[in-house]
């Protein structure tokens, strides 16, 4: 990884061209989209394979929770430093490094499983490496996409990216379950190949993913505080991400509970795959209709409606073990999550200055997903101690409280209002405000 020299040609965002050539004719965007799709597919395939491998091999939900904890711990430990590095270094080269590292991690797991070994410590290490590199990759991609498409097509591009992510889940999670049923090593072998495909696609992209760097990198601690401070002073972003943070934590518990419920009912890993496939359909539909919802409902309204919808759906998981009903419940939850992802992502990329894209994206990720790792480990121990029913209903009660608190969300300011709230060139550290 090297810094971008100050003499490099500036990679300014593409000019507005709402009615220009379609995105499918944009060579560099298509290459990025394909590569990121491969990376997302590999992550989803291996992501579902980790808990299946642990639970079906050892029968321990707590061990599965520990592996899930390792996979999500980077959301808490790595986010902010990843954001600062994304704003410092060549974003495309950083993504290439991420694919190479993920390829080695999944390859190591595949080799161990082929040799007949299921070492929890290796699974935790590989999951942590994958999770860490995925954060760098995601932040660099989101920050870079605005330099590959005209500004008038940015919303369309981000919606296409969310649809890609949901499609990867639609194919990857059930595909990973089916592959696991065929061979325990197969999901990890496929993930290794997927990261190799992404690496090649990145090598073929020509455009830069960032503006010209006119200043030498400063103190990284000050840069981290600047990104976190800018985000925290955006009252709407701060409040919305705290709401999503609690929801994400609870859905980690729910996802692990789903596997336990199916296993206790005598189902197979393939049943889990079918349910996640149905869930993926909901996510894909939400991604494809995200822009439609945004034209009709405010971002605040979408977040409130999403929280209420989740609160209504979550307790239903504890009332049934029927795969069809569980699939429909998770379909609805995934559709809601996908719509809010599209809306929130478009808003964040639009209001954030380019030089802060990585750090602000990281700050939002830290707030939104930092607690998710706690959800997996707490969920694993709760499921073993109290059973699936009690655990699910406790999570549902917590989601109901979050839904009530969502009505306190402020309105989302326009981009120019966001600039006045926290000027992009304001590098002075600010104390965390007491604003409620």
C-alpha angles and dihedrals in degrees: 000000000000133000119254109257117241091236093061118117111265114255098213120184112271114265120257111284107157093161099036128108115325120261091251087067092055102098098196094045091049091050091049091047093051093046093047089047090055091048092048091048091051091048093050094046094050092037093062091039095060097065092037091053093048099042096043093043102040103014089224117135090184091057089049088050091053092053089048089048090054091050093052099035091088087067086068102034107030107034102090098041089047090054092051092050091048088057092047106044138050101283097210093051089048090055090050090054089050093054091048092052094046090049090056093046096052091041090056092052092048091051092049094048091047087054090054098254127129104183114178091204091056092047090050092048094047092045091050092050092047092048093048095049091045089060093053090046095049095047093047092048095048092046092047102046093077088065093055101050135046113264090244089060097046095100090048091049094050091047089051089050092051090047088051091052092049092046089052088054091046091054102026104052098047089035090053090050092050092046090050090053088054097043131351091224097046098087092053093047090052091048089053092053091046092056090049090055091051092049092054093048091053091051089057097054115105106188126083120249098217146038121263112285107233096176133055114247112272133205107324093216091056090047091051091050090048093054095043092044093051091051095045092052089057096088096195095047091047095050095042094050092050088054092050091046093061092044093050091051091053094047090055087059090047095049092053090044090055092060092047092048092052093046093048089051091055096256126143134235087262090064089056087051093053092051092049089048091056089046089052090056089058091049092049092049090049092051093049092049098039094102090047091056092046091057091056107032130042119246089248090053092050092052093048092046090048094052092048091047092051091048090055095046101042100070090052089071089067093053101060145033093191108126093215094053092043089050091053092048093051090043090060093045092049093048091054092047093049094051092051091046092055094046095045094045094051091048094049096047091046098051099038122088113239095244089057098041096103096044096043091047088050093048090051090047091050092051095042101042107015092099094046092091088060089055094061097047093041091045092051094052093041091053091052094044103039106016131244098286097054092042093051094047092049089052090048091053090052090050090053090056091050090051090055091049091050090074087069092064114124122231117275110253122226117256094262090050090051089054090055091049093055116006113221092229094050103115096162111117111245128201116244105270124236092227113138 
